[in-house]
Amino acid sequence: MLRLELQPYPWSCLASSMAMVLGLATEEFHRLAGHDGSEIIFPWLPEPQRRRGFHIQEAVHVARKLKYSMSPFELVPVVAPTAQNPDGYGDGSVLVQYGAGGTGGNWDIFLELISNSEGIIECQTHTSMHAVAYHYGYIFNPKGEVYPYSRRDCEMRSLFTQRLWQIAKCPS
């Protein structure tokens, strides 16, 4: 089972979520990433959006340093055209359905991954992005909660899933 790691700053959810899965303290993740995310890069925005925070690619880099792999699963991927629709109707984007093309395919695969692996989930909230760790069916929110995963429970907490990153130790 993972150990809950609380985010030390409002912009550290990705760092703390990654630290949980990698078995680190958040401060150690900061050291490996080379910063703590506190740099103000968008001074016109409110806290914490004005802070640098962490990009998912930095998380991938730290994971690679520690010999872990990260595989993304996009919950709602779309195929989009490279040019505008000449008829002017819609943007032409088409949702990609996994599996047999049924409406539950994407969610079915997502639930199977949540139940049978560990990693992080990138979510959209009402005001910003947020990351949580998951471990074999449980959510570890660096804001201080651990609970069994359900879409309803996450959405009641204003966590709307965008993508999951399955994280696994690389074979020696």
trRosetta pair geometry for C-beta under 8 A, 3 or more apart (Angstrom, degrees):
i j d omega theta_ij theta_ji phi_ij phi_ji
1 135 6.5 115 -147 123 51 146
1 138 7.8 10 -142 47 94 152
2 20 4.8 48 -175 171 129 103
2 21 6.8 -36 -109 -85 131 46
2 118 7.1 148 -51 -148 118 136
2 133 6.0 -159 171 126 172 139
2 135 4.5 -172 -11 -39 113 155
2 138 7.8 -161 32 88 107 119
2 140 5.2 -77 91 -46 137 160
3 20 6.7 -153 68 -137 58 82
3 23 8.0 75 24 -130 107 59
4 20 7.0 -8 -127 -114 26 128
4 140 5.4 -157 -105 -157 74 105
4 142 7.7 163 -172 -109 77 48
4 144 7.3 73 169 -137 135 37
4 146 5.7 -105 -75 -51 124 116
5 16 4.8 -165 110 -167 105 89
5 17 7.9 -165 66 -73 110 24
5 19 5.1 -100 105 93 172 115
5 20 4.7 -150 14 -70 113 88
5 25 6.8 170 -133 -139 125 45
5 26 5.6 153 164 -43 124 95
5 140 7.7 56 26 152 71 124
5 142 6.0 -24 91 -119 73 96
6 16 6.7 -66 125 -150 17 147
6 26 7.9 -80 80 -19 45 139
6 142 5.9 125 -145 -174 29 71
6 143 7.5 51 -142 -142 78 11
6 144 5.8 24 -110 -78 104 78
7 10 7.2 88 122 -107 128 18
7 12 4.1 161 -162 84 97 97
7 13 5.2 -38 -83 -81 152 51
7 15 7.3 109 -128 66 90 90
7 16 4.1 -119 -86 -9 72 151
7 26 6.8 134 -124 -106 46 157
7 142 3.9 80 -36 140 95 121
7 143 6.6 -17 23 -74 113 50
8 12 5.5 20 47 37 70 165
8 16 7.5 163 -1 -72 68 120
8 26 5.8 -176 -8 93 105 148
8 27 7.6 54 -19 -62 150 81
9 12 4.4 99 54 -15 82 112
9 36 7.2 97 3 155 143 103
9 37 6.8 -177 75 82 139 113
9 38 6.5 -121 -129 -86 171 93
9 48 7.1 133 151 -127 92 138
9 51 7.6 -159 145 -174 132 175
10 13 8.0 -14 174 -32 40 94
10 47 6.5 88 59 157 147 97
10 48 3.8 -164 101 -46 115 143
10 51 7.8 137 79 21 90 144
11 37 4.9 -162 117 137 115 125
11 38 7.2 152 59 -91 134 49
11 48 4.2 -163 -57 167 90 130
11 51 4.2 -93 -58 86 165 140
11 52 7.5 97 159 67 149 49
11 53 4.1 -122 -178 -90 107 86
11 54 7.8 139 151 -3 88 75
12 15 4.6 -58 -162 48 79 117
12 16 5.3 76 135 -24 95 102
12 26 6.0 53 169 -168 131 137
12 30 8.0 -35 -129 -71 117 109
12 36 7.4 -30 -92 179 115 78
12 37 6.0 166 -86 51 71 145
12 53 7.6 -153 -71 -134 35 72
12 54 7.7 63 -129 -7 47 117
12 142 7.2 -117 107 138 83 149
13 16 6.0 -59 -141 42 27 106
13 17 6.0 28 159 -19 65 110
13 130 5.2 -50 130 -155 171 67
13 131 4.6 149 126 47 100 79
13 132 7.3 -39 179 -66 111 50
13 142 5.1 173 -133 54 65 129
13 143 7.4 -11 -106 -45 108 84
14 17 5.8 -56 -142 39 28 110
14 18 6.2 27 159 -16 64 108
14 53 6.9 83 24 171 121 100
14 54 4.5 -140 80 71 129 120
14 56 7.1 -119 -150 -87 141 60
14 59 6.0 -103 166 -63 110 131
14 120 7.3 70 -140 -177 68 156
14 131 4.2 80 -89 22 64 151
15 18 6.0 -58 -148 39 25 109
15 19 6.2 30 152 -24 62 108
15 26 5.3 78 128 -154 103 92
15 29 4.7 156 -169 109 85 134
15 30 6.1 37 -162 -66 143 75
15 33 6.9 -85 -113 -7 107 152
15 36 7.8 20 -97 -153 174 54
15 37 6.4 -131 -29 -20 136 138
15 54 5.4 138 -53 -21 88 151
15 59 7.9 -144 -91 -90 46 96
16 19 5.4 -49 -144 33 32 116
16 20 6.6 39 154 -25 63 98
16 26 4.6 -22 -94 -94 74 121
16 29 7.5 -161 -75 38 30 151
16 142 3.7 100 103 -128 135 147
17 20 5.8 -48 -155 26 32 113
17 21 6.9 22 153 -10 63 105
17 120 4.6 93 140 -120 125 116
17 131 4.5 -122 17 126 154 105
17 132 5.7 175 -110 -167 130 13
17 133 4.3 178 -156 -50 78 81
17 140 7.3 147 -126 91 74 95
17 142 5.6 -103 -56 -31 73 121
18 21 6.0 -61 -152 40 35 105
18 22 5.9 16 158 -4 71 116
18 24 7.9 -7 118 48 76 118
18 29 5.6 123 90 -133 108 143
18 59 4.8 -147 -88 -139 146 107
18 62 6.6 77 155 80 143 135
18 63 7.2 -109 -158 -60 114 97
18 120 6.3 -33 -73 -52 64 144
18 131 7.8 7 -32 133 80 145
18 133 7.7 -169 -51 -84 21 104
19 22 6.0 -68 -139 50 27 101
19 23 8.0 -104 171 65 55 14
19 24 4.3 -98 -150 80 80 91
19 25 6.1 -30 -173 134 135 13
19 26 4.7 -120 -11 -84 165 50
19 28 6.7 122 -130 62 111 91
19 29 4.3 -101 -74 -31 98 132
20 23 7.9 28 174 -68 26 29
20 133 4.2 -93 77 -36 135 168
20 135 8.0 -108 141 -42 114 122
20 140 5.5 -169 171 109 164 145
20 142 7.4 -146 -28 -79 128 96
21 68 8.0 121 128 -168 105 162
21 118 5.7 167 -132 142 100 110
21 119 6.1 47 -122 -125 153 26
21 120 6.3 -101 -21 -47 145 87
21 133 5.3 -169 -47 -137 93 118
21 135 7.5 -174 -103 -75 78 97
21 167 5.0 73 157 67 141 150
22 29 7.1 125 54 -88 137 103
22 62 7.3 -66 -67 131 167 108
22 63 6.7 -136 -85 -105 122 72
22 66 5.8 71 -153 86 120 165
22 68 6.5 -114 -107 -15 93 156
22 167 7.6 -79 -65 159 74 148
24 28 4.2 -127 -173 79 113 125
24 29 5.3 133 102 -49 138 83
24 32 7.8 -59 -145 0 167 135
25 28 4.8 97 57 1 77 102
25 29 7.5 -141 97 -3 44 83
26 29 5.4 -52 -154 34 40 114
26 30 6.4 45 147 -22 69 101
26 142 7.9 94 -81 -146 130 134
27 30 5.4 -47 -151 32 36 117
27 31 6.6 40 149 -22 64 100
28 31 5.5 -46 -148 32 36 114
28 32 6.4 32 153 -15 65 105
29 32 5.8 -58 -148 41 32 108
29 33 6.1 26 154 -15 67 111
29 62 6.2 48 -149 -174 77 162
30 33 5.8 -62 -144 43 28 107
30 35 6.7 -90 -166 104 82 27
30 36 4.4 14 -146 -97 133 71
30 37 7.4 -100 -117 -4 98 88
31 34 7.7 39 176 -70 28 29
32 62 4.7 93 121 -131 123 105
32 65 6.1 -175 -168 74 118 153
32 66 7.6 -7 -148 -42 158 108
33 54 6.5 -51 -152 -120 159 117
33 58 5.1 51 -140 171 109 118
33 59 8.0 -14 -95 -76 119 45
33 61 7.6 106 -117 80 68 112
33 62 5.6 -40 -71 -65 78 126
35 38 7.6 -142 167 26 95 71
35 39 6.8 -29 -176 -15 139 112
35 52 7.1 -17 126 89 142 145
37 51 5.9 60 149 152 82 116
37 52 5.3 -149 -156 82 54 88
37 53 4.6 30 -162 -124 119 21
37 54 5.3 -62 -90 -42 123 79
38 51 5.8 -55 -141 -143 32 119
38 52 7.1 3 57 32 16 98
39 51 6.8 116 68 -157 43 67
39 52 4.3 32 62 -17 94 128
40 43 5.5 60 155 -84 118 78
40 50 5.2 -3 -144 143 87 105
40 51 6.3 -53 -96 -96 52 53
40 52 7.7 -105 -68 -28 10 79
41 50 7.2 166 50 171 51 58
41 51 7.3 64 17 -175 85 20
41 52 5.0 83 -10 -79 124 78
42 45 4.4 22 122 10 114 120
42 49 6.5 -56 80 134 134 80
42 50 4.8 -137 78 -133 78 56
43 50 5.9 62 -108 -154 26 123
44 50 7.5 165 52 -108 33 105
45 49 4.2 -95 152 101 134 107
45 50 4.3 179 74 -73 91 74
46 49 6.0 55 67 35 62 106
46 50 6.7 -143 99 -26 14 104
47 50 6.0 -51 -87 25 47 107
47 51 7.2 44 -138 -21 69 104
48 51 5.1 -35 -179 19 79 120
48 53 7.2 96 143 -70 109 108
48 128 7.3 8 65 -86 89 177
49 127 7.9 -115 -49 152 122 93
49 128 5.8 -149 -79 -100 98 125
54 58 5.1 -115 -165 67 91 134
54 59 6.4 88 148 -47 125 91
55 58 5.0 103 61 -3 75 99
55 59 7.7 -140 101 -1 47 84
56 59 5.3 -50 -157 33 46 116
56 60 6.5 50 146 -21 71 99
56 122 7.0 -40 -81 -72 129 137
56 165 7.3 176 -157 -59 119 148
57 60 5.3 -44 -148 33 40 115
57 61 6.4 45 150 -23 65 102
58 61 5.5 -50 -149 34 34 115
58 62 6.5 33 153 -17 65 102
59 62 5.9 -52 -148 36 32 108
59 63 6.3 34 152 -19 64 107
59 70 7.2 88 120 -75 97 167
59 120 7.4 -60 176 29 156 155
59 165 7.6 90 114 104 135 170
60 63 5.7 -56 -148 38 30 114
60 64 6.3 33 153 -21 65 105
60 70 5.2 -117 -112 44 80 138
61 64 5.8 -53 -149 34 30 112
61 65 6.7 36 151 -24 62 102
62 65 5.6 -49 -154 29 35 116
62 66 6.7 15 154 -3 65 109
63 66 6.1 -72 -153 48 31 100
63 68 4.0 -85 -172 78 89 107
63 69 7.1 130 141 -99 121 6
63 70 5.2 84 83 -34 166 112
63 167 6.3 -118 -132 -138 138 112
64 67 7.5 39 -172 -78 34 25
64 68 7.1 -97 -67 60 27 62
64 69 7.8 53 -92 -97 69 48
67 169 6.6 32 116 -160 90 72
67 170 4.7 -111 175 41 80 111
68 167 5.5 15 168 -175 126 95
68 168 6.6 160 -158 82 79 30
68 169 5.7 -51 -103 -99 76 43
68 170 6.4 -158 -105 -16 18 85
69 167 7.2 170 84 -148 46 50
69 168 5.5 -15 56 62 92 83
69 170 5.5 101 -28 -74 97 91
70 119 7.2 121 -136 -139 82 115
70 165 4.9 -3 -170 180 105 112
70 166 7.1 153 -155 76 50 46
70 167 5.3 -13 -100 -98 77 77
71 165 6.9 149 69 -159 36 59
71 166 4.7 -17 60 58 95 100
71 168 7.7 6 2 11 107 106
72 163 5.6 -7 -164 175 101 128
72 164 7.3 140 -159 80 52 48
72 165 5.5 -29 -96 -100 62 74
72 166 8.0 -167 -80 17 13 74
73 109 6.9 -152 -164 127 136 111
73 110 6.5 168 128 -100 133 72
73 113 5.9 -154 9 -38 165 172
73 163 6.4 163 80 -162 49 76
73 164 4.6 -10 57 61 104 97
73 165 7.6 -172 18 -80 73 28
73 166 6.7 56 -14 -18 111 101
74 77 4.1 82 105 -63 132 97
74 162 7.7 -35 -145 156 68 66
74 163 5.0 -32 -106 -105 52 106
75 106 5.8 98 -170 165 58 117
75 107 7.6 47 -156 -83 100 57
75 110 5.6 33 -112 -84 96 140
75 161 5.2 81 -23 124 163 108
75 162 6.3 -163 30 178 112 19
75 163 6.1 -149 -4 -90 83 44
75 164 7.1 86 -52 -9 95 91
76 95 6.6 -52 -165 -136 78 103
76 106 6.8 74 -82 173 52 161
76 162 7.4 -73 32 -143 99 54
77 95 7.5 115 82 -158 50 56
77 96 4.4 -21 87 40 101 124
78 93 4.4 12 172 -177 136 111
78 94 6.3 146 -159 69 79 36
78 95 5.7 -46 -100 -95 80 44
78 96 6.5 -166 -99 -8 23 86
79 93 7.0 157 77 -155 43 60
79 94 4.9 -16 56 59 95 95
79 96 6.1 98 -25 -60 92 100
80 91 6.8 -19 -143 136 105 108
80 92 6.7 104 -153 92 61 88
80 93 4.5 -19 -98 -102 86 87
80 94 7.8 -179 -76 20 44 63
81 84 7.7 157 96 -82 121 11
81 85 7.1 116 46 -64 150 72
81 91 7.7 -166 37 155 96 68
81 92 4.4 -6 2 106 120 143
81 93 7.8 -121 6 -72 73 50
84 91 7.8 -69 -132 -139 66 63
85 88 6.3 -159 98 -43 96 13
85 89 6.0 -89 124 55 147 57
85 90 6.3 52 2 76 161 66
85 91 6.8 -170 -11 -148 115 20
85 92 4.8 164 -64 -47 110 113
90 93 7.6 -123 161 26 105 72
97 101 5.1 83 100 -138 130 47
97 102 7.2 -179 172 59 131 29
97 103 7.4 -67 -130 -105 132 31
97 105 5.1 92 176 51 84 135
97 106 6.4 -99 -137 -35 56 99
98 105 4.3 -170 76 145 68 114
98 106 5.3 118 21 -81 104 59
98 109 5.4 -25 97 -10 151 146
99 102 6.4 -43 101 33 121 88
99 105 3.3 -156 36 -134 118 114
99 106 7.9 -133 9 -43 107 42
99 108 6.6 27 -43 62 157 129
99 109 6.7 -163 -44 -43 110 111
100 105 6.5 -168 40 -85 59 122
101 105 6.8 39 -34 -29 6 148
102 105 5.3 132 62 -39 75 93
104 107 5.3 -71 -161 55 66 106
104 108 5.0 73 139 -36 92 105
105 108 5.7 -55 -140 33 24 113
105 109 6.5 18 164 -13 62 105
106 109 6.2 -59 -153 37 27 105
106 110 6.3 28 151 -19 63 111
107 110 5.3 -54 -144 39 34 116
107 111 6.1 35 157 -20 68 105
107 151 7.4 -20 -146 -64 119 144
108 111 6.0 -56 -149 37 27 109
108 112 6.4 28 152 -19 62 107
109 112 5.6 -54 -149 36 33 114
109 113 6.4 34 153 -19 66 104
110 113 5.9 -57 -152 36 30 110
110 114 6.4 30 152 -19 65 107
110 161 7.2 97 -165 141 146 157
110 164 6.3 145 -140 -8 86 140
111 114 5.6 -51 -144 36 33 113
111 115 6.2 28 158 -16 65 111
111 149 8.0 175 -131 114 70 126
112 115 5.9 -61 -146 40 27 109
112 116 6.0 -15 168 14 65 120
113 116 6.6 -81 -133 53 21 86
113 117 5.5 -38 -169 34 65 120
113 119 7.8 -29 161 27 108 130
113 164 5.9 128 112 113 141 153
113 166 5.9 -103 -163 -75 115 118
114 117 7.6 -61 -95 51 8 78
114 121 8.0 14 -100 -66 103 129
114 134 5.5 -68 -140 166 80 151
114 137 6.2 89 136 -96 85 42
114 149 5.0 -107 167 90 137 169
114 164 7.2 -106 -68 -123 81 153
115 136 6.6 25 -179 -161 36 51
115 137 4.8 37 -120 -73 59 93
115 149 7.8 -128 -69 55 65 130
116 136 6.9 39 -109 -120 16 72
117 136 7.3 163 48 -75 11 61
117 166 4.8 -2 135 -140 151 108
117 167 7.9 145 159 43 106 50
117 168 7.2 -61 -154 -67 112 101
118 133 7.4 10 -175 177 93 93
118 134 6.3 -166 -143 97 55 63
118 135 4.4 14 -115 -112 110 65
118 136 6.4 -32 -67 -26 88 71
118 166 7.6 100 73 -150 34 64
118 167 6.2 -55 103 59 78 90
119 133 7.4 -163 113 -151 26 65
119 134 6.1 -2 61 54 62 92
119 164 6.1 92 91 172 131 85
119 165 4.8 -157 173 96 124 60
119 166 4.5 -116 -45 -117 148 26
119 167 4.2 143 -108 1 79 84
120 131 5.3 6 179 -175 121 109
120 132 6.8 160 -155 83 71 37
120 133 5.5 -47 -98 -103 72 53
120 134 7.0 152 -110 11 20 79
120 164 7.4 172 92 -156 43 55
120 165 5.0 3 56 52 85 106
120 167 6.9 50 -4 -23 81 123
121 131 6.8 161 78 -152 47 61
121 132 5.3 -11 54 60 97 87
121 133 7.9 152 13 -118 77 8
121 134 5.7 57 -21 -23 108 119
121 139 7.7 -49 26 -122 134 99
121 159 7.9 71 110 168 123 121
121 161 5.9 -54 -178 -124 120 95
121 163 7.4 179 -153 95 58 40
121 164 5.0 -24 -104 -104 78 74
121 165 7.6 -167 -80 19 31 70
122 129 6.4 -19 -170 -169 93 112
122 130 7.9 147 -160 80 49 39
122 131 5.6 -27 -101 -98 58 85
122 161 7.8 95 80 -156 53 56
122 162 5.0 -53 102 62 96 107
122 163 5.0 13 45 56 111 82
122 164 7.7 -150 20 -75 72 28
122 165 7.4 64 -19 -16 96 102
123 129 7.0 143 80 -163 48 61
123 130 4.9 -27 70 69 101 86
123 131 7.0 165 19 -91 80 31
123 132 6.7 23 -4 3 125 101
123 154 7.1 -141 -114 179 143 118
123 159 4.1 -18 -174 -165 161 81
123 160 5.8 128 -167 57 87 40
123 161 5.6 -46 -104 -91 82 40
123 162 6.4 164 -113 4 26 87
124 129 6.1 -44 -104 -105 54 61
124 130 7.7 126 -128 22 8 80
124 160 4.7 -35 63 69 88 103
124 162 5.8 86 -23 -45 94 116
125 128 5.7 6 50 57 107 57
125 129 7.2 161 11 -116 84 9
125 130 5.1 57 -32 -9 114 121
125 158 4.8 59 -149 134 81 106
125 159 6.5 -24 -88 -92 80 50
125 160 7.3 161 -88 16 28 87
126 158 5.2 -53 -18 -161 95 134
130 159 6.3 -89 77 -115 126 92
131 142 7.7 25 88 10 77 122
132 139 5.3 8 149 -167 140 97
132 140 6.4 160 179 74 86 49
132 141 4.7 -38 -120 -99 116 64
132 142 6.9 -160 -117 -1 59 77
132 159 6.8 9 -13 -147 134 149
133 139 7.5 136 80 -164 51 49
133 140 4.1 -20 70 64 102 109
133 142 7.4 85 -3 -46 97 89
134 137 7.8 129 -180 18 100 7
134 138 6.7 160 -157 82 64 45
134 139 5.6 -31 -102 -101 81 55
134 140 7.0 -177 -88 16 27 80
134 149 6.4 29 -136 -69 119 133
134 164 7.4 -32 27 -141 139 110
135 138 5.3 -21 65 61 80 97
135 140 6.4 34 3 -17 108 119
137 148 6.0 -15 150 -148 93 81
137 149 5.5 -134 -170 23 47 105
138 146 6.1 14 173 -175 117 91
138 147 7.0 169 -154 89 77 23
138 148 5.8 -57 -102 -103 68 44
138 149 6.4 -151 -104 -25 13 84
139 145 7.4 10 105 108 101 95
139 146 6.9 176 87 -147 57 45
139 147 5.6 -10 53 61 101 73
139 148 7.6 51 10 135 84 9
139 149 5.2 116 -37 -84 95 78
139 153 7.7 -170 18 107 142 121
139 154 6.9 158 -76 -85 162 99
140 145 8.0 178 -152 93 33 52
140 146 5.4 -2 -106 -105 65 88
141 144 6.8 -29 95 45 93 35
141 145 4.4 13 47 56 119 89
141 146 7.4 -159 22 -73 74 40
141 147 7.9 4 -3 18 110 94
141 157 7.5 -92 -89 154 160 158
141 159 7.8 -117 -105 -67 123 152
145 157 7.8 -138 58 -117 160 154
147 153 6.0 -136 123 161 136 147
148 153 7.5 103 82 21 67 163
149 153 7.3 -167 -164 59 29 123
149 154 7.2 8 -152 -43 73 114
150 153 4.4 86 59 7 93 103
150 154 7.0 -166 85 -5 48 83
151 154 5.9 -60 -151 39 31 109
151 155 6.1 22 157 -13 68 112
151 161 7.5 -77 -125 -1 85 127
152 155 6.0 -62 -143 42 26 105
152 156 6.2 31 156 -24 64 106
153 156 5.7 -50 -145 32 30 114
153 157 6.8 18 155 -8 61 107
154 157 5.9 -70 -158 44 33 103
154 159 4.2 -86 -178 79 87 109
154 160 7.6 146 131 -78 105 28
154 161 6.7 36 128 -42 153 96
155 158 7.3 39 -169 -90 40 20
155 159 6.7 -106 -77 62 32 60
155 160 6.3 57 -110 -87 82 71
161 164 7.2 -5 -164 -52 117 88
